[in-house]
Amino acid sequence: MSLKTLTSNSTESHIGAMPDTKGLDFYKEDPNLSFLLKHYLSSEEYDMSLPHLKKLGEVAGTRLDELSRTADKKTPELINYNEKGDRVDEVDYHPSYKEMMKIGYGDFGLVAMSHKPVLGFSTKIPHVLKYGFWYLFVQSEFGLACPMSMTDSAARVIRNFGSQELKERYLPRMTSTDLDELWTGAQFMTEKQGGSDVGANTVSAKKVDDHWEIWGDKWFCSNVSADLALVLARPEEAPSGTKGLGMFLVPRKLEDGSLNNYKVNRLKDKFGTRDMASGEVTFEGAVAYVVGDVTKGFKQMMSMVNSSRLSNAVRSSAMMRRSFLEALVSSRGREAFGSSLAEKPLMKETLFELQLDSEVAASTVFYTASVYDKSDQGSEVDKKLLRILTPLLKGYICKRARYSTAEAMEARGGNGYIEDWVDAKLVRDAHVGSIWEGTTNIIALDIIRALAKDSAGEVFFNNIYYRIEMISNPLAQKVSEILKAITKKVEEQSEKIIEIYGPERELPAKQLMNRMYHVLAASLLLNESEIQITEEENYRKLYMTLQYIHRYLTSNGLDELVYTDSSLLESFEDIVNFGKVSAERVENLLNNFRQAVNL
């Protein structure tokens, strides 16, 4: 079969065709990614990054994908003892995993780029661009992104809170692009009895001369082979709960090259992210160094967790994008009942939903990355906005990725369920996003806490209103009026919820989280619509905005079933091919919308 038959822009199909995305350039296939990067980056930043983005797009669609599929099947093994009976606790990774490390840590500097110049840049790379690279990488490899993210976040924590001695000793190795020099990082936080209740942790820390000793068990340690781990432990006589936890840096090896005093008991047999080693650890007086204020360990660790939560949302968005692309390519190249599957009305509906979710997720993560950049530059408003955006995206996108990957698997049919194809791996890997760094319930409660304790609601909703008010195109303004009314309702609901005291406040938390995400997403799509209309005289994104508002904010099962929206069949090819959508089509959709919804 020729590559032309496989490309996402092909409408060719033939009997027996089983197309996939092998050989595609993931950057070239995604005009929306370049649209967003152009929007948030300076022209100089975009131009400098373009050759590297193109290169990674090519690698992600070819070699990286091959390596990832192999590493997923060739899982790591724990070697506790060497041939002489000495305890070594080494994790043996397949060569495919090691080659992916070279691509991620080395060739593209995905960890280093947040801390020092790489890829020809004179300064460190902004978060928006950083996540552009990660977005491409993770479309093929999710598991390795966990150690890379933790190494990145751990380096950030040490830079922000560590002593000068710790910075000088460890940061150069943690941010190296030379694998022979690189030290990877991890965070060991979870214990058997605690789980999400970190305040119940019992691992202890004892002060001994110029260092500390760590004692106890950690139950879930991702990247268990890390050279350095940030560990939460309770110093002697410290109070109970999270206030009594300190943060400690625990090296895997001591300065003389000997193993530190902790054991890796076993590796976890996981549902997904199988190529990355997660294990169980017992500390037996491990040498450790306090990071920052020993009385504020949990607060410092949460700064690492928050950046990891945004990274989680980016990774889930990437898998949503890959899942859509697989569904599009397979349905366009597969013939059934006399035409390609992609020409069937219900398949168009499925593909449109997958693309809409993927495109919106990308909008929210890259916008939040831009807020992250401004927060780092000292903006207090953006710090407060980031406080609520990060859990909001993590809570909704990571959960939605489970649906998107599963729906794309079904779109491929029986082959999607077979491990020879990438869909099953995407489904398995997607499930961890809503578990790591806090389950969906924990995240929803954190959003309520941000509203109630940190007064984040005002800055969040004002941010949306500001974007809505900036709309100037007459047709887009009609949509903005609808969104403004909906946003006002969601804001009122949030205010009512935080006025509730007691356990009842928790009950609507997830529903509110979802609605807040949807009004944020719709406002970002609307803003992008204005740009696209102005620059291209194209109403495609406005069409998608209105579709999104109806599907996720106004459709509650009570609108008339006769609202079938035939415009989707007319506009489908223009949507998926990033073609032009006319203002007339949006006008027609808006009229149908108003007939179906009373607002």
C-alpha positions in Angstrom: 0.0 0.0 0.0 1.4 3.4 -0.9 1.9 6.1 1.8 -0.6 8.2 -0.1 -3.3 5.8 0.8 -2.4 6.0 4.5 -2.2 9.8 4.9 -4.9 11.5 6.8 -5.7 13.7 3.8 -6.4 10.7 1.6 -10.0 9.6 0.8 -8.8 6.5 -1.0 -9.8 3.1 0.3 -9.8 -0.5 -0.9 -11.1 -3.8 0.2 -8.9 -5.3 2.9 -7.1 -2.0 3.6 -5.8 -1.7 7.2 -4.2 1.7 7.3 -2.5 3.3 10.2 -0.4 6.4 10.8 3.0 4.8 10.2 5.3 7.1 8.4 3.2 10.3 8.9 4.8 13.5 10.1 2.8 14.3 13.2 3.6 18.0 13.1 2.7 18.4 9.4 -0.6 16.5 10.0 -1.6 19.0 12.8 -2.3 22.5 11.5 -4.0 23.4 14.8 -0.7 22.9 16.7 1.1 25.4 14.4 -1.8 27.8 14.8 -1.6 27.7 18.6 2.2 28.1 18.7 2.1 31.0 16.3 -0.5 32.6 18.5 1.4 32.3 21.7 5.0 32.6 20.6 6.9 35.5 19.1 7.6 35.2 15.4 11.3 34.8 16.3 10.6 31.9 18.7 8.4 30.2 16.3 10.8 30.5 13.4 13.7 29.2 15.4 11.7 26.2 16.7 10.1 25.2 13.4 13.0 23.0 12.1 13.1 21.1 15.4 9.3 20.8 15.6 9.3 19.3 12.0 12.1 17.0 12.9 10.4 15.7 16.0 7.1 15.4 14.1 8.9 13.1 11.6 10.6 11.1 14.4 7.4 10.7 16.4 5.6 9.2 13.4 8.4 6.8 12.6 11.3 5.7 14.8 9.9 6.9 18.1 6.6 5.1 17.5 8.5 1.8 16.6 10.6 2.1 19.7 7.6 2.8 22.0 5.7 -0.2 20.7 8.7 -2.5 21.3 9.4 -1.1 24.8 5.8 -1.6 25.8 6.1 -5.3 25.1 9.7 -5.6 26.5 9.1 -4.5 30.1 11.9 -3.6 32.5 13.3 -6.2 34.9 14.5 -5.7 38.5 17.9 -7.3 39.3 18.3 -7.3 43.1 21.7 -9.1 43.2 24.7 -9.4 40.9 26.6 -12.6 40.2 28.7 -12.2 43.4 25.6 -11.9 45.6 26.0 -8.2 46.2 22.8 -6.1 46.4 22.6 -3.9 43.3 18.8 -3.2 42.8 19.3 -2.3 39.1 16.5 -2.0 36.7 17.3 -3.5 33.3 15.6 -1.6 30.5 15.2 -2.8 26.9 17.5 -1.1 24.4 14.4 0.5 22.8 13.7 2.4 26.0 17.3 3.6 26.2 17.1 4.8 22.6 14.0 6.7 23.4 15.8 8.3 26.4 18.5 9.5 24.0 15.8 11.1 21.7 13.9 12.7 24.6 16.6 13.8 27.1 19.4 14.1 24.5 18.5 15.0 20.9 15.6 17.3 21.8 16.5 18.3 25.4 12.9 17.9 26.6 14.0 18.3 30.2 16.9 20.7 29.8 14.9 23.2 27.8 13.1 24.5 30.9 16.4 25.2 32.6 19.0 26.2 30.1 19.5 27.0 26.4 19.1 24.1 24.0 18.4 23.6 20.3 20.2 26.8 19.3 18.1 29.1 21.6 20.0 31.7 23.7 17.8 31.3 26.7 15.6 28.6 28.2 12.5 27.8 26.2 9.1 29.1 27.3 6.6 26.6 28.6 4.3 27.1 25.5 7.1 25.9 23.2 8.3 23.3 25.6 4.9 21.7 25.7 4.7 21.9 21.9 7.6 19.5 21.8 6.2 17.3 24.5 2.8 17.2 22.7 4.5 15.7 19.6 6.7 13.3 21.6 3.9 11.9 23.7 1.8 11.1 20.7 4.1 8.1 20.3 5.6 7.6 23.8 3.8 8.3 27.1 5.7 6.1 29.6 9.1 7.8 29.4 7.4 11.2 29.7 6.8 10.4 33.3 10.5 10.2 34.3 11.2 13.2 32.1 8.5 15.2 33.7 9.6 14.3 37.2 13.2 15.1 36.5 12.1 18.4 35.1 9.9 19.2 38.1 12.5 18.0 40.6 15.1 20.3 39.1 12.6 23.1 39.3 12.0 22.4 43.0 15.7 22.2 43.8 16.3 25.5 41.9 13.5 27.2 43.9 14.0 25.8 47.3 17.4 23.9 47.5 20.5 25.3 49.1 23.3 26.6 46.9 25.3 23.4 47.6 22.4 21.2 46.4 22.0 23.3 43.3 25.7 23.2 42.4 25.9 19.5 43.0 22.8 18.2 41.3 21.3 20.6 38.8 24.0 20.3 36.1 23.5 16.5 36.0 19.7 16.7 36.1 19.6 19.1 33.2 22.3 17.4 31.1 21.6 16.3 27.5 24.5 13.8 27.7 23.1 10.5 28.8 26.4 9.5 30.3 26.2 12.6 32.6 22.4 12.6 33.1 20.8 12.0 36.5 17.1 11.4 36.4 14.7 12.4 39.2 11.6 11.1 40.9 9.2 11.9 43.7 8.5 9.2 46.3 5.4 10.3 48.1 2.7 7.5 48.3 2.5 5.1 51.2 0.3 2.0 51.8 -1.8 3.6 54.5 -2.0 7.1 52.9 -2.6 7.1 49.2 -4.1 10.5 48.5 -4.1 11.2 52.2 -0.5 12.3 52.3 -0.9 13.6 55.8 -1.2 10.0 57.1 2.4 9.2 55.9 4.7 7.6 58.4 8.1 7.5 56.8 10.4 9.2 59.2 13.5 11.4 59.1 16.3 11.5 61.7 18.9 14.3 61.8 22.5 12.8 61.9 25.4 15.3 61.7 25.3 17.1 58.4 22.6 15.0 56.8 19.4 13.1 57.6 18.4 9.4 57.6 15.1 8.2 56.1 13.3 5.2 57.5 10.2 3.4 56.3 8.3 2.2 53.2 7.1 4.0 50.0 4.4 2.0 48.2 4.3 3.6 44.7 7.6 4.9 43.3 7.5 5.8 39.6 10.9 5.9 37.9 12.1 3.8 40.7 15.6 3.6 39.1 16.0 7.4 39.4 19.4 8.7 40.5 17.7 11.2 42.8 14.4 11.1 44.6 12.5 13.8 46.4 10.9 12.1 49.4 8.4 13.3 51.9 9.2 12.2 55.4 8.3 13.2 59.0 11.1 14.5 61.2 11.2 13.3 64.7 8.8 15.1 67.0 7.2 16.9 64.0 3.4 17.3 64.2 0.9 15.0 62.4 -0.7 15.7 59.1 0.9 17.4 56.1 2.3 20.3 58.2 4.7 17.8 59.8 6.3 16.6 56.6 9.6 17.7 55.3 11.1 17.3 51.8 14.4 15.5 51.4 16.6 14.7 48.4 17.7 11.1 48.5 20.5 10.1 46.0 20.5 6.5 44.8 24.3 6.3 45.2 26.5 8.0 47.8 29.6 10.0 46.9 31.9 7.0 47.1 29.7 5.2 44.5 28.1 2.8 47.0 24.4 2.2 47.1 22.4 4.4 49.5 20.5 2.6 52.3 17.3 1.8 50.6 16.0 -1.3 48.8 13.8 -1.7 45.7 11.6 -4.6 46.8 9.8 -5.3 43.5 8.5 -3.6 40.3 4.8 -3.0 39.8 2.9 -5.0 37.2 1.0 -2.1 35.7 -2.0 -1.8 33.4 -0.3 0.8 31.3 3.0 2.8 31.1 4.6 -0.7 31.1 8.0 0.4 29.7 8.6 2.7 32.7 9.6 1.1 36.0 7.5 1.8 39.1 8.3 0.0 42.3 8.1 -0.4 46.0 11.0 0.9 48.2 12.1 0.4 51.8 14.3 3.0 53.4 16.8 1.7 56.0 18.5 4.8 57.2 19.1 6.3 53.7 21.3 9.3 53.6 19.2 12.4 52.7 19.5 16.2 52.5 16.7 18.5 53.5 15.3 20.7 50.7 14.2 24.2 51.7 12.3 24.7 55.0 11.9 21.4 56.7 8.5 22.5 58.1 7.1 23.2 54.6 7.9 20.0 52.7 4.4 19.3 51.6 3.9 22.8 50.3 7.1 22.6 48.4 6.3 19.2 47.0 2.9 20.5 45.8 4.7 23.0 43.6 6.3 20.0 41.9 2.9 18.2 41.8 1.2 21.2 40.2 3.7 21.4 37.4 3.3 17.6 37.0 -0.5 18.0 36.8 -0.2 20.4 33.8 2.3 18.0 32.2 -0.2 15.3 32.8 -2.9 17.3 30.9 -0.5 17.9 28.0 0.3 14.2 27.8 -3.4 13.3 27.8 -4.1 15.9 25.2 -1.4 14.4 23.0 -2.9 10.9 23.3 -6.3 12.4 22.4 -4.7 13.9 19.3 -3.0 10.6 18.3 -6.3 8.7 18.8 -8.2 11.0 16.6 -5.5 10.8 13.9 -5.6 7.0 14.0 -9.4 7.0 13.7 -9.3 9.4 10.8 -6.7 7.5 8.9 -8.2 4.1 9.5 -11.8 5.2 8.6 -10.7 7.0 5.4 -8.7 4.0 4.2 -11.2 1.3 5.1 -14.1 0.5 2.8 -17.5 -0.9 3.9 -21.0 -1.0 2.4 -19.7 0.6 -0.8 -17.7 3.6 0.4 -15.0 4.5 2.9 -16.1 4.4 6.6 -15.2 8.1 6.9 -18.1 8.9 4.5 -20.7 7.4 6.7 -22.7 10.0 8.7 -22.3 8.3 12.1 -18.6 7.9 11.5 -18.4 11.6 10.6 -20.1 12.3 13.9 -17.6 10.1 15.8 -14.6 11.7 14.1 -15.9 15.2 14.6 -16.4 14.6 18.4 -12.8 13.2 18.6 -11.4 16.1 16.8 -13.4 18.7 18.8 -12.2 17.2 22.1 -8.6 17.0 20.9 -8.5 20.5 19.5 -10.1 22.0 22.6 -7.8 20.2 24.9 -4.8 21.6 23.0 -6.3 25.1 23.3 -6.6 24.9 27.0 -3.1 23.4 27.7 -1.3 25.8 25.5 -3.2 28.8 27.0 -2.4 27.5 30.5 1.3 27.1 29.5 1.2 30.8 28.5 -0.2 31.7 31.9 2.6 29.6 33.5 5.2 31.7 31.7 3.6 34.9 32.9 3.3 33.5 36.4 7.0 32.7 36.4 7.7 36.3 35.4 6.0 37.4 38.6 2.4 38.2 37.6 0.3 37.8 40.8 -2.9 37.5 38.8 -1.5 34.8 36.7 -0.2 32.9 39.7 -3.8 32.8 41.1 -5.2 31.9 37.7 -2.6 29.1 37.3 -3.6 27.8 40.7 -7.1 26.9 39.4 -6.3 26.2 35.8 -3.8 23.4 36.6 -6.2 21.1 38.5 -9.1 22.1 36.2 -7.2 20.8 33.1 -5.8 17.8 34.9 -9.2 16.8 36.2 -11.2 17.1 33.0 -8.7 16.3 30.2 -7.1 13.3 31.8 -10.5 11.7 32.4 -11.7 12.6 28.9 -8.7 11.0 27.4 -10.0 7.6 28.6 -13.1 8.1 26.5 -11.3 9.5 23.4 -8.8 6.6 23.3 -11.5 4.0 23.7 -13.8 5.6 21.1 -10.9 5.7 18.6 -10.2 2.1 19.3 -13.9 1.3 18.5 -13.6 3.3 15.3 -10.9 1.0 14.1 -13.1 -2.0 14.9 -11.7 -5.4 15.9 -8.2 -4.5 14.9 -8.2 -1.7 17.5 -8.6 -4.2 20.2 -5.6 -6.2 19.1 -2.2 -5.3 20.5 -0.6 -5.3 17.0 -2.2 -1.9 16.7 -1.5 1.2 18.8 -5.0 1.8 20.1 -4.9 -0.7 22.9 -1.6 0.8 24.2 -3.2 4.3 24.0 -6.2 3.1 26.1 -4.0 1.5 28.7 -1.7 4.5 29.0 -4.6 7.0 29.1 -6.0 5.6 32.3 -3.1 6.6 34.5 -3.5 10.3 33.8 -6.6 10.6 36.1 -4.9 8.6 38.8 -1.4 10.1 39.0 -1.0 13.4 40.9 -4.4 13.0 42.5 -7.5 11.1 41.4 -10.4 13.0 39.8 -12.2 13.2 43.1 -9.1 14.7 44.8 -8.7 17.2 41.9 -12.4 18.3 42.0 -12.1 18.9 45.8 -8.9 20.9 45.2 -10.8 23.1 42.8 -13.4 23.8 45.4 -10.6 24.6 47.8 -9.1 27.0 45.3 -12.5 28.7 45.0 -13.2 28.8 48.8 -9.8 29.4 50.3 -7.7 31.1 47.6 -10.5 33.2 46.0 -9.6 31.9 42.6 -13.1 32.1 41.2 -13.1 35.9 40.6 -9.9 35.9 38.6 -11.0 32.8 36.7 -14.4 34.1 35.6 -13.1 37.6 35.0 -10.5 36.1 32.7 -13.3 34.5 30.6 -15.5 37.6 30.6 -12.5 39.7 29.4 -12.0 37.3 26.4 -15.7 37.4 25.6 -15.8 41.1 25.7 -12.9 41.4 23.3 -14.8 39.8 20.4 -15.5 42.3 17.6 -16.7 40.2 14.7 -20.5 40.6 14.4 -21.3 36.9 14.0 -18.8 35.9 16.7 -20.4 38.4 19.0 -23.8 36.6 18.7 -22.0 33.4 19.9 -20.2 35.4 22.6 -23.6 36.6 24.0 -24.7 33.0 24.4 -21.4 32.1 26.1 -21.5 35.1 28.4 -25.0 34.1 29.7 -23.9 30.5 30.3 -20.7 31.6 32.0 -22.7 33.8 34.3 -24.8 30.8 35.3 -21.8 28.7 36.0 -20.2 31.5 38.1 -23.4 31.7 40.1 -23.4 28.0 40.7 -19.8 28.1 41.9 -20.7 30.8 44.4 -23.6 28.8 45.7 -21.4 25.7 46.1 -18.7 27.5 48.2 -21.4 28.8 50.5 -22.3 25.3 51.4 -20.7 24.1 54.6 -20.1 20.4 55.5 -19.9 17.3 53.4 -22.7 18.4 51.1 -20.3 20.8 49.4 -18.4 17.9 47.9 -21.3 16.3 46.0 -21.4 18.7 43.0 -17.6 19.2 42.8 -17.0 17.1 39.7 -20.0 18.6 37.9 -18.8 22.1 38.6 -15.3 21.2 37.5 -16.5 20.0 34.2 -18.7 23.1 33.6 -15.8 25.4 34.5 -13.6 23.6 32.0 -16.2 23.9 29.3 -16.7 27.6 29.7 -13.0 28.2 29.7 -12.5 26.0 26.6 -15.4 27.7 24.7 -14.0 31.1 25.5 -10.6 30.1 24.2 -12.1 28.6 21.0 -14.0 31.9 20.6 -10.9 33.9 20.9 -9.1 31.7 18.3 -12.2 32.1 16.1 -11.7 35.9 16.0 -8.1 35.5 15.0 -8.9 33.0 12.2 -11.7 35.2 10.9 -9.5 38.2 10.8 -6.4 36.6 9.4 -8.0 34.0 7.0 -11.7 35.0 6.6 -12.3 31.5 7.8 -15.2 30.7 10.2 -14.1 27.1 10.9 -13.2 27.7 14.6 -16.4 29.7 15.2 -18.4 26.8 13.8 -16.5 24.5 16.3 -17.1 26.9 19.1 -20.9 26.8 18.6 -20.8 23.1 18.3 -18.8 22.8 21.5 -21.2 25.1 23.5 -24.2 23.1 22.4 -22.7 19.7 23.0 -21.1 20.4 26.4 -23.0 23.3 27.9 -26.6 23.5 26.7 -27.4 20.0 25.6 -28.9 18.3 28.7 -31.0 15.5 27.1 -34.1 17.7 27.0 -33.6 19.4 23.6 -35.6 18.0 20.7 -34.2 14.9 19.0 -35.1 16.5 15.6 -32.1 18.8 16.2 -29.9 16.6 14.0 -27.5 19.4 12.7 -27.1 18.3 9.1 -24.6 21.1 8.7 -22.0 18.7 10.1 -22.3 16.5 7.1 -21.9 19.5 4.8 -18.9 20.9 6.8 -17.1 17.8 7.8 -14.4 17.7 5.1 -13.6 21.4 5.7 -13.4 20.8 9.4 -11.0 17.8 9.4 -8.9 19.2 6.6 -8.7 22.7 8.2 -10.4 24.2 5.2 -12.6 27.3 5.1 -16.0 27.4 6.7 -18.3 30.2 5.6 -20.2 32.6 7.8 -23.4 31.3 6.2 -22.9 27.9 7.7 -22.4 29.3 11.1 -25.5 31.5 10.7 -27.5 28.3 9.8 -26.1 26.4 12.8 -26.8 29.4 15.1 -30.5 29.4 13.9 -30.8 25.7 14.6 -29.2 26.2 17.9 -31.6 28.9 19.0 -34.6 26.8 18.0 -33.4 23.9 20.1 -32.2 25.7 23.2 -33.9 28.2 25.5 -31.3 30.2 27.2 
